[in-house]
Amino acid sequence: MGETNQAAGPGLPSSPSPPPPPPPRSGCSFSPTAGQETPQPGGDITGHLTFPLLWVTLLVSFGSSMLYGYNLAVVNSPAVHIKAFYNATWSQRYGHGLAPGPLTLLYSLTVSIFALGGLVGSLLVGVLVERYGRNGTLSRSALFILMAGGFMGFSRELGSPEMVIIGRSITGLHSGICLSVVPLYLGEMAPKNLRGFLGLMPSIFTCLGVFFAQVLGLPELLGKDRFWPLFLSVVVIPASLQLMLLHCFPESPRYLLIEKNDICEATKALHRFLGTPDVQNVIEEMKKEQQSLSSVEMVSVWQLLRDRSVRWQTLSVVVVNAGMQLSGIDAIWFYTNTIFEKAGIPVSQIPYTTVGTGAIEVVAGLIGTDLPWMRYVSVACVIGIIAGFCMGPGPSSEKVLAAFPRPLEVSPAGITVSIILPLTEHGHESGLKQRGVKPGLVYPVDVLAELLTDL
């Protein structure tokens, strides 16, 4: 489903007789300058940041990446209101409200189905970018957000909790697509010296999305009961802007040349993004990449997982990404208010404390680059993790176990009864107490065994 990149290691399955690339489209021709050395794939092609490159980066980061962060945190603030809506709707339908357990389960489904939709979206990326291109996939994915916003925005008016759940699943589908396509689009059109900077923009906007969701969730803004459907559907605004404006920018030059073999349109796109008429070196590099890829067969995800030649590379990617997700960061954004409430923070202060966590993430995302003093911050964070473990999970487990009384202590002299067993379910005193067994006394093993046998 996905495609192999030019750095794919040896041993990947290759087709015995690869089909030649389609002929170049008419109306545009390109020929290298005579005597000029052809650059190799991965050459050092650099450029400066042009306005089209900057604006398209900001547009897709605002209209796609930011929505992922927003949808992570948007369900945190209105949790109480959404549960009340679910309970009231259930009561209207069936004549009785939901018990706390099923209500929590229904709300948990609303939260977690976002991740399930993301899984489905990520599996569709390969097919979508091959058929519609990078720009086209991002434009069409915005339609998912408009659909999801309609479901969630009108859910209360129509008395349908199912519409909230469906809307959340669609937003997850959108996020699963955009988390892969946005970096792909930016990486293929940016000069190599700017890929690090432009690649950081989606991450920053994801942090901003979390922060904006926390700010809009304040009681003074959209955090009230009557506003939660609007709060969930605000995402249609950035998606609409992306849908209207993204078509003004060209498709990925790499996609146009390597996959569509449209040299004319690829050259125009490079002129637009790089701001220079001399793009011969870039075209030659991509043509070399096209030739190298023509002997490599497309592999599916299942084939990639089974390929022993890239097993360690695949395992490294899986472990890094799994560790990031299993760290629990998404769960924090889903349930920030609940976590702070359990920690004893006054309810009136929780929304503002939550905003503080989002602000810290934004600041950390902005400064988390190659700064000399960040190594000391990393050391301090490691020390903080150790201190937190020693104050929390470490001794807590031992204290919990020590709090449980042990009814019997075995010694060479016999068995010491340390407590009297509690009352039975019928309200009578335990059988041991009825037979005169007293705590603190040592009883021979055979005597106590006979008493236990009679019970």
RODOPA-922964 format. One record per atom (N, C-alpha, C): residue in one letter; x, y, z. Coordinates in steps of 0.1 Angstrom, whole numbers, plus 5000, padded with zeros to 4 digits. Atoms other than C-alpha are relative to their C-alpha. Layout:
// RODOPA-922964
aXYZ ...
END
This chain:
// RODOPA-922964
m500849885000 m500050005000 m500950125000 g499149895000 g502850245008 g501049984989 e499050015010 e505850314986 e501350005007 t498750004995 t509450244992 t500750134996 n499349885004 n511750544993 n501449964994 q498850025007 q515050584976 q501149945009 a499050054991 a516950485007 a499749855004 a500450134996 a515350145009 a501249904999 g498950095000 g517849875018 g500049894990 p500050115010 p518949594996 p499249885005 g500850114996 g516849284997 g498550024999 l501549975002 l513449454991 l499649924988 p500550085012 p511349244967 p499950104988 s500049915012 s511749384932 s499349914989 s500750075011 s509749304901 s501149954990 p499050055009 p511649094876 p500150084987 s499949925012 s510749314847 s499150125002 p500849894996 p509549654860 p499550084988 p500549935011 p507349854837 p500650134998 p499449875001 p508850164822 p499150115004 p500849894996 p507650504834 p499250054988 p500849955012 p504850664813 p500850114993 p499349905007 p506150894786 p499750145005 p500349864996 p506451264794 p498950064993 r501149945006 r503451474788 r500550114990 s499649905010 s503551694757 s499850145005 g500249864997 g503752064758 g501250055008 c498949954992 c506952084779 c501149904998 s498950085002 s510351954774 s501150055009 f498949974991 f513451944796 f501249924996 s498750075004 s517051864787 s501150075009 p499049954992 p520051904809 p501050084992 t499049925007 t522752154800 t501249914997 a498950095004 a525451994780 a501350025008 g498850004992 g528551904800 g499850025014 q500349984986 q526851964833 q499949875007 e500050124992 e527351694859 e498649985006 t501350044995 t524151514868 t500149985015 p499950024986 p523551534906 p499449865004 q500550124996 q523051214924 q498850025010 p501149994990 p519951144945 p500550025014 g499549964987 g520351294979 g501050115000 g499049895001 g522551574966 g499750125009 d500249894991 d522951894985 d499450124992 i500749905007 i520352104968 i499350095011 t500549914990 t519552414989 t499250114994 g500849895005 g517252714986 g499650095012 h500449904990 h515753005005 h498549985002 l501450014996 l512353035022 l499250104992 t500849915008 t509953184997 t498650015006 f501449984995 f506453325004 f499149894997 p500950115002 p504653044986 p500349885008 l499650114992 l506652785005 l499550025015 l500449974986 l505952955038 l498550005002 w501550004998 w502253015032 w499449874999 v500750135001 v501452665021 v500449925012 t499650074988 t503352535051 t499150045012 l500949954990 l501252755074 l498649964998 l501450045003 l498052665056 l499749865004 v500350144997 v498352295058 v500249965015 s499950024986 s499652315094 s498850055008 f501249944993 f496752535104 f498849924997 g501250075005 g494152345084 g499949855003 s500050154998 s495251985092 s500749975013 s499350044988 s497951945119 s499450065013 m500649934988 m496352195143 m498749935004 l501350074997 l493052005141 l500249875008 y499650124992 y494751685154 y500150045014 g499849964986 g495851865185 g498750055007 y501349954995 y492452035189 y499149895004 n500950114997 n490551715187 n500549915011 l499550074989 l492851555212 l499450055013 a500349944987 a491951805239 a498550055001 v501349935000 v488451925229 v499049925009 v500950074992 v486651645248 v500250015015 n499749994986 n488251725281 n499150095008 s500849904993 s486452045291 s498549965001 p501450035000 p482851945281 p499649865004 a500450144997 a482951595295 a498849995009 v501150014992 v480451665322 v498750034992 h501249965008 h478051835297 h499649894990 i500350115009 i478351555272 i499449885007 k500650114992 k477651285298 k498650045004 a501449964996 a474551485310 a499149994988 f500850025012 f473351495274 f499749864997 y500250145002 y473851125270 y499049945009 n501050054990 n471951055302 n498650054998 a501449955002 a469051285294 a499449944987 t500550065012 t468751145259 t499649855002 w500350144997 w468750785272 w498750005008 s501349994992 s466050885297 s498850024992 q501149975009 q463851025270 q499649884992 r500250125009 r464250715249 r499449885007 y500350124993 y463850445275 y499450025014 g500849974988 g462250615305 g500949995013 h499150014988 h465350575328 h501450044995 g498649955004 g468850725329 g501049885000 l498950095000 l472150545325 l500649985014 a499250024988 a473950395354 a501450054998 p498749945001 p477350535362 p501049924991 g499150095008 g479150235346 g499850014986 p500349985014 p477450235313 p500250144994 l499849865004 l477550615311 l501550034997 t498549985002 t481350615316 t500449924988 l499650085011 l481650335290 l499650074987 l500449935013 l479650535264 l500850124998 y499249885002 y481650845270 y501549964996 s498650055003 s484950645269 s500049964985 l500150035014 l483750515235 l500150134991 t500049875008 t483250875223 t501550055000 v498649954999 v486850965234 v500949914991 s499050095006 s488650655222 s499849964985 i500250035014 i486950605188 i500750094991 f499149915007 f489050905177 f501349924995 a498850075003 a492050675178 a499849894990 l500350115009 l490350395160 l499850064986 g500149935013 g489450635132 g501350044994 g498649975004 g493050745131 g500749884994 l499450135005 l494150385126 l499549984986 v500550035013 v491850345096 v500550114990 g499549895009 g492950685081 g501549974996 s498650025003 s496650595084 s500249894990 l499950115009 l496050275065 l499550034986 l500549955013 l494350465036 l501050094993 v499149905005 v497250705031 v500649964987 g499450045012 g499050505005 g499250014988 v501050005011 v496050464983 v499650144996 l500549865003 l494950824986 l501150094993 v498949915005 v498350994979 v500449954986 e499750045013 e498850774949 e498950044990 r501149965009 r495450854934 r499850154999 y500349865000 y494951214944 y501250095002 g498849924997 g498451334951 g499950055015 r499949954986 r499551514983 r499050115002 n500949884999 n497751844977 n498549954999 g501450055002 g494651664965 g499449925011 t500550074989 t494451434994 t499750095012 l500349914989 l494751715019 l498750084998 s501249925003 s492051915001 s498749915002 r501250094998 r489651615001 r499849965014 s500250044986 s490351525037 s499350115008 a500749904993 a489051865047 a498549985000 l501550035001 l485551745036 l499649915011 f500350084988 f485751485064 f499750095012 i500249914989 i486051765089 i498750074999 l501349935001 l483051955075 l498949905003 m501050104997 m481051635077 m499949975015 a500050024985 a482151565113 a499550115007 g500549894993 g481451915123 g498550015000 g501450005001 g477951885110 g499349905010 f500550114991 f477351555129 f500050055015 m499949964986 m478651695162 m499250135003 g500749874998 g477152045158 g498549995002 f501450014999 f473651925154 f499549885008 s500350124992 s473751625177 s499050035011 r500949974989 r472051795206 r498650044995 e501349965006 e469251945184 e499249884996 l500650125005 l468551605170 l499949895011 g500050104989 g468951425204 g500649874996 s499350125005 s471451185190 s501449995005 p498650034996 p474551075210 p500849934989 e499350075011 e475350855180 e500750094991 m499449905009 m476051165159 m501450055006 v498749954994 v478751275184 v501149894998 i499050115001 i480450935183 i500449984985 i499750015014 i480250925145 i500950124996 g499249885003 g481651275143 g501549995005 r498750024994 r484551185166 r500849904991 s499350105009 s485350875144 s500550064987 i499649945013 i485451095113 i501250095002 t498949924997 t487751345129 t501349925002 g498950094999 g490051055138 g500549964987 l499750035014 l489950945102 l500850114993 h499349895006 h491051285091 h501450025006 s498749994994 s493851305116 s501049894996 g499250115005 g495150965106 g500650024986 i499549975014 i495451085070 i501050115001 c499149885001 c496951425077 c501349985007 l498750024993 l499551305102 l501149954991 s499050065010 s501251125073 s500150094988 v500049935013 v500351345043 v500750145002 v499449874999 v501351685057 v501550005000 p498650005001 p504951595064 p500549954987 l499650055013 l505151405031 l499950124990 y500249895009 y503851715012 y501150105002 l499049904997 l506151955030 l501449954996 g498650055003 g509251735027 g500349994986 e499750025014 e508851674990 e500150134992 m499949875008 m508652044980 m501050105006 a499149914993 a511052205005 a501449964996 p498650035002 p514752244998 p500649935013 k499650084990 k516852015019 k500550085012 n499549924988 n518352295041 n498850065008 l501249954993 l514752395051 l499049895005 r501050104997 r513152055056 r499949985016 g500150004986 g514052055093 g499050105006 f500849894995 f512452395099 f498549984996 l501450015005 l509352325078 l499449875006 g500550124994 g509051975093 g499650025015 l500349974986 l508852135128 l498650075001 m501249924999 m505852345119 m498749925003 p501250074996 p503152075120 p500049965014 s500050044985 s504351965155 s499650135008 i500349884992 i504152325167 i498550034999 f501449985001 f500652365153 f499149905007 t500750104992 t499552045169 t500050045015 c500049944986 c500652195203 c499150125001 l500949895000 l498752505194 l498649965000 g501450055001 g495652305186 g499649955014 v500350044986 v495752155221 v499850125009 f500149884992 f496252495236 f498750084997 f501249935004 f493452655216 f498749935006 a501150084995 a491052375227 a499850035015 q500049984986 q491952435263 q499550155003 v500449864998 v491452815260 v498550024997 l501449995004 l488152785242 l499149935010 g500750074990 g487052545269 g499850075013 l500249934988 l487252805296 l498550045002 p501549974998 p483852885313 p499650144994 e500449875005 e484053245300 e499849994985 l500250015014 l484153125264 l499049894996 l500950105005 l482752795251 l499949885010 g500050114990 g483052585283 g498649985007 k501350024994 k479352625292 k499249894993 d500750115005 d476752365287 d499350024987 r500749975013 r474852535259 r500950014988 f499049985011 f478052575238 f500849884996 w499150125003 w479552225238 w499949954986 p500150045014 p478152135203 p500850094991 l499249905008 l479652455189 l501549985003 f498750024996 f482852385208 f500749884992 l499550115007 l483252045191 l500150024985 s500149985015 s482452175156 s500750124995 v499249885004 v484752485156 v501049964989 v498950055010 v487152265135 v499650034986 v500449975014 v485152345104 v500650134994 i499549875005 i486652695102 i501449984994 p498750025007 p490352595096 p499949914988 a500150095011 a489252305074 a499450074988 s500649925011 s487152545053 s501050094993 l498949915006 l490052785048 l501049914992 q499150095008 q492252495037 q499449964987 l500750055012 l489652365013 l499950114990 m500249895010 m489252714997 m501450044994 l498749945004 l492952814995 l501049904995 l499050095003 l494952494991 l500249984985 h499950025014 h494152464954 h500850114993 c499149895006 c496052794948 c501449965000 f498650045000 f499252604954 f500249884992 p499850125008 p500852344932 p500149875008 e499850144994 e501051974938 e501549985003 s498650044997 s504251814951 s500849984987 p499250025012 p506951844924 p500449854998 r499550145000 r508251494933 r498849914995 y501150085004 y504751344929 y499750024985 l500349975014 l504251524895 l501049934991 l499050055009 l507551404881 l500249855001 i499650144998 i508251064896 i498849914998 e501150095001 e504750924898 e499150034988 k500849975012 k502951114870 k500850034988 n499149975011 n506051184848 n499650124993 d500449875006 d504751534842 d501150105003 i498949924998 i507951724838 i499650154999 c500449865002 c506252044827 c499450065013 e500649964988 e504052074858 e500950005012 a499050014989 a506851964881 a500950124999 t499149885001 t509052244867 t499350125004 k500749884996 k506352504872 k499850005015 a500250004985 a505752384908 a501450045007 l498749974994 l509552404915 l500350154999 h499849865002 h509652754900 h499250085011 r500949934991 r506752854923 r500649995015 f499650024986 f508052704955 f501450055003 l498749974998 l511752764951 l500350154997 g499849865003 g511453114936 g501250034991 t498849995009 t514153054910 t499749944987 p500250065013 p514052984872 p500949884998 d499150115002 d516952744875 d499849895009 v500350114992 v515652424888 v500549874993 q499550125007 q517652194865 q500649895009 n499450104991 n519552034893 n499049925007 v501050074992 v516451944912 v499349904991 i500750095009 i514751794881 i500949884997 e499150125002 e517851584874 e500049915011 e500050084988 e517951464909 e498749915001 m501350084999 m514251354908 m500049904989 k500050105011 k514751184874 k500949895004 k499150114995 k517650984889 k499249915010 e500850074990 e515350894918 e498949914993 q501050075007 q512650794893 q500549874994 q499450115006 q515050564875 q500349895010 s499750094989 s516150404908 s498749935005 l501250064995 l512550344919 l499349914990 s500750085010 s511550194886 s500349855001 s499650144998 s513349874896 s499649945014 v500450044986 v511749854931 v498549984999 e501450034999 e508349694936 e499450065012 m500749954989 m505749854957 m499749895010 v500350114990 v505249664990 v498950055009 s501149974991 s502249655013 s500650005014 v499649994986 v502449705050 v500349865005 w499750144995 w502249325056 w501349954994 q498750045006 q505049265031 q501250075007 l498949934993 l507149525049 l500349945013 l499850064987 l506649365082 l500649864999 r499450135002 r507649025068 r501450004994 d498750005007 d510749145050 d501150015011 r498950014991 r513849035070 r501150114998 s498949915003 s516149275053 s499950145006 v500249874994 v514549585068 v499349985014 r500750034988 r513349425100 r500450095012 w499549924989 w515549625124 w499650154997 q500549865003 q514649955106 q498550015004 t501449994997 t510949875108 t499749995015 l500250014985 l511249765145 l500450135007 s499649874994 s513050095153 s498950104999 v501149915002 v510250295138 v498849975008 v501150054992 v507550085155 v500250035015 v499749984986 v509250105189 v499950155004 v500049854997 v509750485188 v498650055000 n501349955001 n506250555177 n499149945011 a500850064990 a504650305201 a500450065014 g499749944987 g506650445230 g499450145001 m500649864999 m505450795222 m498549995003 q501550024997 q501750675222 q499849945013 l500250074987 l502150445252 l500550095012 s499649914989 s503650735272 s498850055007 g501249954993 g500150835280 g499650154997 i500249865002 i500351185266 i498650034995 d501349985005 d497051155247 d498949985011 a500950024989 a495251025277 a500050125010 i499949884992 i496451335296 i499150104994 w500849895006 w494851565271 w498549965000 f501450045000 f491651355270 f499350025014 y500650004987 y491151355308 y500850105010 t499349914992 t493151655321 t499250055012 n500849954989 n490351795342 n499749905011 t500350104990 t489551465358 t501349975008 i498750034992 i493251405367 i500250115010 f499749894991 f493551745383 f498950005012 e501050014989 e490251695402 e500349895010 k499650114991 k491451365416 k501250045008 a498849964993 a494651535426 a499750105011 g500449914989 g492651775448 g500050154997 i500049865004 i492852095428 i498550055000 p501449955000 p489752315434 p499450004986 v500650015013 v487252275406 v500050134993 s500049875007 s487152645399 s501350044994 q498749975005 q490852655392 q500549904990 i499650115009 i491052335371 i500150054985 p499949955014 p490252505337 p501350084997 y498849925002 y493052755341 y501349925002 t498950094999 t495452495353 t500249924988 t499950075013 t494652295322 t500650084989 v499449915010 v495452595300 v501550015002 g498649994997 g498752615318 g500849894994 t499350125006 t499652265307 t500250014985 g499949985014 g498952355271 g501050104996 a499049905002 a500952665273 a501449955001 i498750064998 i503952465286 i500449924988 e499750095011 e503652225257 e500450094988 v499749915011 v503652515232 v501450055001 v498649944997 v506752675248 v501049894998 a499050105001 a508552345250 a500149964985 g499950035014 g507752275213 g500850114992 l499349895007 l509152615203 l501550005003 i498650004996 i512452585223 i500649875000 g499550145000 g512852205220 g500949974988 t499150015012 t515452255192 t501449985005 d498650024997 d519152235191 d500650125007 l499549904991 l519952465220 l501049955009 p498950064991 p523152425241 p499549965014 w500450024986 w521352445274 w498949905002 m501150094999 m518652195265 m500549865006 r499550134994 r520951905276 r499850005015 y500249994985 y520752035312 y498549985004 v501550024997 v516952055310 v499749854999 s500350155001 s516951685298 s500449935013 v499550064988 v519051585328 v499050035012 a500949974990 a516751775351 a498649934999 c501350075002 c513651605336 c500249855004 v499850134996 v515251265341 v500049995016 i500049994985 i515951355378 i498650015005 g501449984996 g512351465381 g499249874999 i500750135001 i511051135368 i500449905011 i499550094990 i513250945393 i499350045014 a500549954987 a512051175422 a498549975001 g501450025000 g508451135411 g499749855003 f500250144997 f508750755411 f500249975014 c499850034986 c510250745445 c499050065010 m501049944992 m507550975459 m498649934998 g501450055004 g504650795441 g500049854999 p500250145002 p504550445426 p500949915008 g499150094993 g507650305443 g499649965014 p500450044986 p506750325480 p498549975001 s501550024999 s502950325473 s499749865000 s500350145001 s502949965463 s500349925013 e499650074987 e504749855495 e499050045011 k500949964990 k502450065516 k498649934999 v501350065002 v499349925500 v500049855005 l499950144996 l500549565506 l500149995015 a499950014985 a501549645542 a498750035007 a501349964993 a498049785549 a499149885001 f500950124999 f496449445543 f500549915012 p499650084989 p496449245576 p500149854996 r499950145002 r497648885576 r499449925011 p500850074990 p495248665594 p500849895007 l499350114994 l497748385600 l501550024998 e498550005001 e501548385607 e500549875005 v499550144998 v503348055605 v501450015007 s498750014993 s506247985629 s500349855004 p499850144996 p508047665641 p499249955011 a500850044989 a505947665672 a498649974997 g501450025004 g502647675654 g499650114991 i500649895008 i500347925638 i499450105009 t500549894992 t499648265653 t498950074993 v501149935005 v496248415647 v500150155003 s499849864998 s496748785642 s498850085000 i501349935000 i493148895635 i498949905001 i501250095001 i489748755638 i499350034986 l500649985013 l488048705604 l498750085001 p501249915000 p485248945595 p498749925001 l501350064999 l481548875598 l499749934986 t500450075012 t480148635573 t498950084993 e501149935007 e477548735547 e498749995006 h501250014993 h474848615570 h499950085013 g500049914989 g475848855597 g500549935013 h499550074988 h477148585622 h501550025001 e498649994997 e480548595638 e500749894993 s499350115008 s483148395620 s500249885009 g499950124993 g483548035629 g501149995009 l498950014991 l486948075644 l499750075013 k500349934988 k485748335669 k499049925008 q500950074993 q482848115678 q500649885008 r499350114994 r485247835687 r501150055010 g499249954990 g487148055710 g501550034996 v498749975005 v490148125688 v500350155002 k499849864996 k491748445701 k501350054992 p498849955007 p494248665682 p501250015009 g498849984993 g497848675693 g500549875007 l499650134993 l497948315707 l500549904989 v499450105009 v499948035692 v499349875001 y500750125000 y498047725682 y500749894992 p499350115008 p499547385671 p499349994986 v500650015014 v499047325634 v498949904999 d501050105001 d497047005639 d498750055006 v501349954994 v494547185663 v499350104991 l500749895008 l493947485641 l499549934987 a500450065013 a493747255610 a498649935003 e501350064997 e490947055628 e498950105001 l501149904999 l489047375636 l499650054986 l500349965013 l489347485600 l499249904992 t500750115007 t488147145587 t498550005004 d501450004995 d484947175609 d499250114995 l500849885005 l483947515594 l499349974988 
END
